[in-house]
Amino acid sequence: MEIATVFNFTHDAVIFAVGMTAILASLGVILCSSPIYCALYLIGHMICLALLFLLYNAEFLAVVQIIVYAGAVMILFLFIIALLGGKKEVQENTFHRAMAFAFVFILLGELYLSATVGTTQPIRGEIPAELFGTAKAIGLELFSKHVVAFELASGLLLVAAVGVICLAKFSFAPLRRRVR
């Protein structure tokens, strides 16, 4: 019985260490001013997520996380950063930066409130066999058992879309034609 207790403690300690490393890597992505280092921190964060998937016995998700996200997508990000020139940003205390921090703290507060509410109540009964795999069945599953995760994913996609728009806005200098 003592070996099982030691194993559970070790398992929990490893999960905590990997989770804290993932949090620190995500803070590195946000707070670092060099785009190359931000991308490397993001790769580290994705590797930590893959380790968490492994620790929770989700081997397929861990492999997909490494191959698709940490591999293909992040290599594409690094190529784009190298193509556009990864210049270090000067961080200024502006109104927009304060608004971004306020938005992040509001989202964290919402996450805290949704975590303290407890689990959502599932719909009573089973989904009929003829609905299995349909959009209605997926919607019932998402909006009954996984509503908090669904809302967090939609917020993350919104933040990513706004970030892409902000990053895509760069000064346009038209090319001069050569006169022979």
CORNOR-V615600 format. One record per residue. N is the residue number from 1. SS is DSSP state (~ for helix, > for strand, _ for the rest). PSI is psi in degrees with one decimal (999 if undefined). Layout:
n: {N	N}
ss: {SS	SS}
psi: {PSI	PSI}
This chain:
n: {1	2	3	4	5	6	7	8	9	10	11	12	13	14	15	16	17	18	19	20	21	22	23	24	25	26	27	28	29	30	31	32	33	34	35	36	37	38	39	40	41	42	43	44	45	46	47	48	49	50	51	52	53	54	55	56	57	58	59	60	61	62	63	64	65	66	67	68	69	70	71	72	73	74	75	76	77	78	79	80	81	82	83	84	85	86	87	88	89	90	91	92	93	94	95	96	97	98	99	100	101	102	103	104	105	106	107	108	109	110	111	112	113	114	115	116	117	118	119	120	121	122	123	124	125	126	127	128	129	130	131	132	133	134	135	136	137	138	139	140	141	142	143	144	145	146	147	148	149	150	151	152	153	154	155	156	157	158	159	160	161	162	163	164	165	166	167	168	169	170	171	172	173	174	175	176	177	178	179	180}
ss: {_	~	~	~	~	~	~	~	~	~	~	~	~	~	~	~	~	~	~	~	~	~	~	~	~	~	~	~	~	~	~	_	_	_	~	~	~	~	~	~	~	~	~	~	~	~	~	~	~	~	~	~	~	~	~	_	_	_	~	~	~	~	~	~	~	~	~	~	~	~	~	~	~	~	~	~	~	~	~	~	~	~	~	~	_	_	_	_	_	_	_	_	_	_	~	~	~	~	~	~	~	~	~	~	~	~	~	~	~	~	~	~	~	~	~	~	~	_	_	_	_	_	_	_	_	_	_	_	~	~	~	_	_	_	~	~	~	~	~	~	~	~	~	~	~	_	~	~	~	~	~	~	~	~	~	~	~	~	~	~	~	~	~	~	~	~	~	~	_	_	_	_	_	_	_	_	_	_	_	_}
psi: {-31.0	-32.8	-39.7	-38.1	-42.5	-41.3	-44.3	-40.3	-43.4	-42.5	-45.8	-37.5	-39.7	-41.9	-42.8	-43.6	-44.0	-39.4	-42.4	-37.1	-39.1	-40.2	-43.5	-38.8	-38.7	-34.7	-35.0	-37.0	-42.1	-41.5	-14.3	140.8	-12.0	126.0	-33.5	-46.6	-35.1	-44.2	-37.9	-39.1	-38.7	-37.6	-43.3	-39.8	-42.6	-33.9	-39.5	-39.3	-40.1	-39.0	-39.5	-40.1	-41.5	-41.4	-23.3	20.2	36.5	72.2	-40.1	-45.3	-36.3	-44.2	-42.5	-40.2	-43.8	-49.1	-50.1	-56.2	-58.9	-26.5	-79.2	-51.2	-43.4	-31.9	-40.1	-43.2	-44.4	-38.5	-42.3	-41.6	-42.2	-36.5	-43.7	-13.6	107.5	82.7	142.8	133.9	144.6	120.0	119.7	150.3	97.5	174.0	-38.4	-37.6	-41.1	-38.6	-38.0	-43.6	-38.4	-40.9	-42.8	-42.8	-34.2	-42.8	-39.4	-37.8	-40.4	-40.0	-42.1	-44.5	-40.6	-29.2	-30.5	-17.4	-37.4	-173.3	150.1	154.5	126.2	159.8	135.6	142.6	179.1	154.7	130.5	151.7	-32.6	-17.5	-7.4	124.8	-1.6	170.0	-34.4	-42.8	-40.0	-41.0	-42.7	-41.6	-45.2	-45.8	0.5	-50.7	-26.9	38.1	-37.0	-45.7	-37.7	-44.5	-38.7	-39.5	-39.4	-37.6	-39.4	-41.3	-36.4	-45.3	-40.2	-40.5	-42.8	-39.5	-40.7	-41.6	-42.5	-39.6	-28.4	-17.4	103.0	161.9	136.6	118.5	112.8	148.6	143.1	141.2	143.3	137.7	125.3	999}
